[in-house]
Amino acid sequence: MKEFMKAIKVSDHVYWVGAVDWSIRNFHGYLTSRGTSYNAYIVMADKIALIDTVKAPYKEEMLSRIASIIDPGDIRYIISNHTEMDHTGCLPDVIEAVKPEKVFSSAMGVKTLSEHFHLDHKIVAVEYGETVSLGNMDLSFVETRMLHWPESMFTYLAEEGVLFSQDAFGMHLASSERFADEIDDDILEYEASKYFANILMPFSLFVSKLLERVGKLGISIGIIAPDHGPIWRKDVTRILELYSKWAKRKPTKKAVIAYDTMWQSTAKMARSIGEGLIDGGITVKVMPLDVCHRSDVATEMLDAGALLVGSPTLNNNMFPTVADALIYLKGLKPRDLIGTAFGSYGWSGEGIRQVNDVLKEMKVELIGEGISVKYVPDHDALSQCHSLGSLVAKRLNEVCDNDR
Ligand code: FEO
């Protein structure tokens, strides 16, 4: 099997030597419905460099792809752009097998690699803007702190205009195709947006600043080679523009209604609120949390202007699936939302108050205190829900129209 694993040419001197993970569906809480890839790259310079490695179980796949073009022992330098273990899990074994002259990372990367692997091999810290000569070509480094770890950096190969961007501009997508221009546009944009929403949304301000900074560097980027998913080799401005748009997270006339229900009461309320929103001209995504994954809700939040959360009260608390989704969304720090809480209860009704408390922590502009209904909503209660939807729609229209 190993001899069939081939390196894929990316540019004159760059080859993809990563691994495709067709089976992963849970990437620490993120539903990876289409699997992923762990990308690593060989730069075939006078001094051969390996950019990043792969998750530990995929070491043999990477090494066999490398062996299809060179003797892995000929690797002189290894660059670690990002310490997270989907890109370094096999690094200690690879260092042992390859015995490179030098392993480079950011100064913070030296620390985080040591804290992960307690390596005997000395890691050399590179300064941002510094150049490492590969003989006939040079690598340089761009600071990308908190995108999405403190040690993260980009590596740039000026001679071929290749930006090795670690997680940024990537997506969780297993595919036989290696290049974005070979993949359906809708799949690409959806998976890239899901990746941004679930990994990078909390760091949106850093993304905006990075894009500004990269623009000012005056470097020519012909190829963006991320650590997950396809490589961008045509129209790289497309993914750069999408990142610029997503990082601004400008609210649109779209509302997400996330809820769970025990006996359909909260579900009926969700649908009535949704009708009020739709009648007010808002696009609505109703997401029952028994069938909608938290990471899919997060993806819809990338451009939503309103978040409405419904929960029954179970044993004096909000419903567990609602707590799960809310704590996840809170961590992703979506900004500039309006919203409200709603739900049914039997005797105490703490769930709705707890949802409102979390929405306040998320700095959501609340439209009233929401609606709670005892047991089963009657016609009047559902009419109030419709009115609440209309109120949220009115405010969202004002916000979006004033923002133009
Ligand atoms: Fe793909 Fe942050 O690791």
Residues whose N, C-alpha, C, O or C-beta is under 5 A from the ligand:
A	BS01	FEO	E84 D86 D167
